[in-house]
């Protein structure tokens, strides 16, 4: 069981590294949308890279677009999904 804040920091760092974002991990808000208006500006290619990175780094498999839409809303929703996955395995 990971500390939620540590987990969120790891997810943000992974996002900055994998998606070559023009922001630092510290600039990404936990509940800031990843896509759409007021977001950090990710697109569908970023979403795909994020799914691959989550699988590689945390073993979290996102089975379909509906699941991705729920999980990839913001850092908090990703952290919750990673946490649940870790508890289930």
C-alpha positions as CSV (number, residue, x, y, z in Angstrom):
1,X,0.0,0.0,0.0
2,X,1.5,3.3,-1.1
3,X,1.1,6.7,0.4
4,X,-1.4,8.4,-1.9
5,X,0.7,11.6,-2.2
6,X,3.8,9.6,-3.1
7,X,1.8,7.7,-5.6
8,X,0.4,10.9,-7.2
9,X,3.9,12.4,-7.3
10,X,5.2,9.2,-9.1
11,X,2.3,9.4,-11.6
12,X,2.9,13.1,-12.3
13,X,6.6,12.5,-12.8
14,X,5.8,9.6,-15.1
15,X,3.4,11.7,-17.1
16,X,6.0,14.6,-17.5
17,X,8.7,12.1,-18.6
18,X,6.6,9.9,-20.9
19,X,4.4,12.6,-22.5
20,X,7.2,15.3,-22.8
21,X,4.9,17.8,-21.2
22,X,5.8,21.5,-21.1
23,X,5.0,21.6,-17.4
24,X,6.7,20.3,-14.3
25,X,5.2,17.5,-12.2
26,X,4.6,20.1,-9.4
27,X,2.5,22.3,-11.8
28,X,0.0,19.5,-12.4
29,X,-2.9,19.6,-10.0
30,X,-4.3,16.4,-8.5
31,X,-7.8,17.1,-9.7
32,X,-6.9,19.2,-12.8
33,X,-8.5,17.6,-15.9
34,X,-6.0,15.9,-18.3
35,X,-8.2,16.5,-21.4
36,X,-10.5,19.2,-22.6
37,X,-11.0,22.7,-21.4
38,X,-9.0,23.9,-18.4
39,X,-6.9,20.8,-18.7
40,X,-3.1,20.3,-19.0
41,X,-3.9,19.7,-22.7
42,X,-3.4,16.0,-23.4
43,X,-4.7,14.5,-26.7
44,X,-5.6,11.0,-27.8
45,X,-2.0,10.1,-28.6
46,X,-1.0,11.2,-25.1
47,X,-3.9,9.0,-23.7
48,X,-2.5,6.0,-25.5
49,X,1.1,6.7,-24.2
50,X,-0.3,7.1,-20.7
51,X,-2.2,3.8,-20.9
52,X,1.1,2.0,-21.9
53,X,3.1,3.9,-19.2
54,X,0.6,2.9,-16.5
55,X,0.8,-0.7,-17.6
56,X,4.6,-0.6,-17.7
57,X,5.1,1.3,-14.4
58,X,2.3,0.0,-12.3
59,X,0.9,-3.1,-14.1
60,X,-2.4,-1.3,-14.5
61,X,-4.2,-2.6,-17.6
62,X,-6.9,-0.3,-18.9
63,X,-9.2,-2.7,-20.9
64,X,-11.3,-0.3,-23.0
65,X,-12.1,3.3,-23.9
66,X,-14.9,3.5,-21.4
67,X,-12.5,2.5,-18.6
68,X,-9.9,4.9,-19.9
69,X,-12.4,7.7,-19.8
70,X,-13.1,7.1,-16.1
71,X,-9.5,6.4,-15.1
72,X,-7.7,9.1,-17.1
73,X,-9.8,12.1,-15.8
74,X,-7.0,13.4,-13.5
75,X,-4.1,12.4,-11.4
76,X,-6.4,11.4,-8.5
77,X,-8.6,9.1,-10.6
78,X,-5.4,7.4,-12.0
79,X,-3.9,7.0,-8.4
80,X,-7.2,5.5,-7.2
81,X,-7.1,3.0,-10.1
82,X,-3.5,2.1,-9.4
83,X,-4.2,1.7,-5.7
84,X,-7.2,-0.6,-6.4
85,X,-5.1,-2.6,-8.8
86,X,-2.3,-3.0,-6.3
87,X,-4.7,-4.1,-3.6
88,X,-6.3,-6.7,-5.9
89,X,-3.0,-8.3,-6.9
